[in-house]
Every structure is written in structure tokens, then in C-alpha cells.
Amino acid sequence: MNDCLFCKIIKGEIPSTKVYEDEYVYAFLDIAPQAPFHAVLVPKTHIASAADIDESNSFYTAKIYEAIGKIAKAENLEKGFRVVTNCGEDGGQTVGHLHFHLLARRYLQWPPG
């Protein structure tokens, strides 16, 4: 996708503060953090949303969760963290590229508020 914000970040066309990268996943700090630690993890291939995960691309979700574990260890998030993905307009998705928010370093109440 030529106009996708996250695809441009992955390609380095838009600057970001990288916290993790491997062959499948790119993670960077959110520019409007909702917690003291707030990273966004995206697959390096364009998948529009969680509704578009299927047998051909579901391994990217596994790779993202593997990256979450690595980031949690590297960032010493031993007290816990939350992982969130928004899907579609009513779900709060604002960028049309599958992404997961990793939030930590504050108490995260439930339901979110």
C-alpha cells in the first residue's frame, strides 16, 4: 500500500523510534502514548486489520506475540502489560494496517477507561 502510514514507517520513509525489528515485525514507540511505555507492533507485510487474518498470513500474529515477549523482557515489564488491537471504525482502528499496542508501566484498569 503506497499511502499506508505504517508501511511508510516500516520502509523508513517516516521517522519512528524503533524498539524492535526482525524479519517479520517492526515495533516503535507510539507518538501519542497512553501509558508510560506504549509501543506499536506491526507486521512487515500489509494486512488491513484483524478481520483480514487468515491461513495465509496468521503466522504474522504469532511472530508479533513472540516479539511482545522479547520486548517485555528487554524493557523489564515484569509487573505486567496489556496488548490491544483495534479492528474497524467501531473498534477504534485509525490506521488501516494490522497493529498491536503494547502498554505498560502503569496500572491498566478494566474495563479500559
Number of C-alpha atoms within 10 A of each C-alpha: 13 6 7 13 14 25 19 14 19 21 11 10 11 11 11 14 12 16 15 18 16 12 8 15 20 22 28 20 18 19 11 7 13 14 16 10 17 21 26 24 28 27 26 21 16 15 19 17 17 17 10 13 15 9 7 7 14 13 14 19 19 11 16 21 16 12 20 22 12 13 17 16 11 11 13 12 15 10 10 13 18 13 15 11 16 17 20 14 10 8 9 10 15 11 16 17 23 25 25 22 23 23 23 23 17 13 12 14 7 6 5 5 5
